[in-house]
Each structure stands twice: as structure tokens, then as C-alpha cells.
Amino acid sequence: MAAALALLIADPLILGSQQATALSDVEEADLIQSQADRAERMTVPVAVDGAGPYRFLIDTGSQRTVVSTSVATRLALAPGPTVRIIGVAGIGTAATARVDQIEFGKQVVANLTVPLLEHQHIGADGIIGTDALQDQRVVFDFTKETISIGSPEELGRSSGYEIVVRARRRSGRLILTNAVIDGVQTDVVVDTGASGTIGNRALQRAMRERNAGVGSLTSVTGHVLPADFGLSRLLKLGKLQIGNVLIAFADAPAFTELRLDKRPAILLGMREMRAFKRVAIDFSTRRVLFELVKD
């Protein structure tokens, strides 16, 4: 179990780097054919300063867009300042590089200072973070394996979604505050860069969870963190219910940085989201929408 449950979590929090991104205006919603990696996360083709395509994760748990060191070297990107990174499994520093333009589908993000991380730790050529997704809706269609990006109006508003959950924003992420896991009130961060779900120690204590196995979490920083695994019987989020949620409990620094370490909280990963037909993460209206799989 330990080997099988060693998760790669793409969830860096970047501090001290320049926020210098600008989304171009697009006239219609953007549909991008994605691919699922071995950890069930979704990647899309991305051009970096006109070169590529490279495969980047779409990660709603990452505050910033990231480029791999190998891509930066290949393109001879100009170096930027060193920044501090707080990941799921540890805290470290990273070099940065200047990028004139990143393109995915019809989206264009300009004038970026991007942290550089190793491809082997990211599991991709880079990460599209929430800095490139603000004021947009991102729709993950798990049946068609596509990602759509646009405004709520362009993407059909709430049509077809049975469950709509309101969220609050913190450090660029959407946090759902009315979830209940086995009777315990829990905050939820929808993290499309995580293969599985991670819980903090406050949740583990509140659930009085019996240890169902041990393993480790490996973050994009390359740090490894011990974790205990437990199985939740039921996660409720409004009308939404997900049964048998496998949770890795760990003292993840990311919870502390998001001020989610004192009360029960989870990073909800792709394994659980794939139980739905579609999941829409709407940064413009701070809502998360779920379409159920029809029998």
C-alpha cells in the first residue's frame, strides 16, 4: 500500500515573486483536448514564448504558474529572483525565469516570472496555476477528457449541473466551507493538481481515524512527507455525496500557509472528482459546479 499510495501533489504556494500576469480577452469559450497522466491528473498543450507544445498540468491548487527547469534551459529563459516555495510535503527555494508569453488554447498569459521546478517532481513540463485562471471558469469533462476555459456565460452558466456550491477565495484558490466528512465540519480546497485527497491532522483527530496504512507524499519541491491513510465513509457537500474517500493525513505545510491547519480541512484530489461527469471551477463567481454521471 505504501508504494501504491505515494502521491505526487502539484500544489506549490509561491511567496516573494512578482505578480505580473494579464489574461487576454477571448471572444468565445476555449475547448482544449487534454490528456490524463498516470496519476489521473489532466494536462494540456502549452506554448512557451512561441515554442512547444509542452504538456502542463491545470492545477487549481497552485497559486502560480510553473515551468520545468528542462524547458527553461532548452529555451534559454532569462533568470529571475530566487523565491520561497511552500509545497504539500515541504518548504524550499526555487530559481525563477522570465517568460514573455504562455499560450494554452486561445488563452494568453503575458509577462510572467515563473518558478522553475524539476520535471521529475512535477510529472509534466509545467503547471498552469490560478494566477492564469482568475476571472475564468474552468470545466473538466471527465467523459470527453477535455478542459474548457471561458466565462460562465460562454460555458452555459449552471445548465446541466445538479450541484452548485459557493466558495470563498484565499490566495487565489477557492475554499468550500460547508463540507462534512463522517460528521466532521471540514474545509475543502478543490485541487486538480493532486492525484488523491490529503487531510490535515486536525481532521484526523476529529475523525478519530484508525490508521489504515502508512506511506508518503512527494511534492513538486521534491520533499517527501510521511502520511497515515484512512478511509472516510461519506463526504457531504450540500447535496453532493462521495462515499469511501481515501485520505492521506499529513502535517502538510500548505495547510499552515492557507490558514487551514487549526480546523479540519482537505485538498480534494482528482481521484474523487473523476466520480463526476463534469466539474466546473468558476473563479469569477466563486462557485464549484458538479454534473453527476447518469445511470
Secondary structure, DSSP 8 states (H G I E B T S, - for coil): -TTTT-EEE---EEESS-----B---SS-EEEE-EE-TTS-EEEEEEETTEEEEEEEE-TT-SS-EEEHHHHHHHT--B---EEEE-SS-EEEE-EEEEEEEEETTEEEEEEEEEEE-HHHHTSSEEE-GGGTTT-EEEEETTTTEEEEE-TTTTTTTTT-SEEEE-EEETTEEEEEEEEETTEEEEEEE-TTBSSEEE-HHHHHHHT-----EEEEEETTS-EEEEEEEEEEEEEETTEEEEEEEEEE---HHHHHTT-SSS-EEEE-HHHHTTSSEEEEETTTTEEEEE----
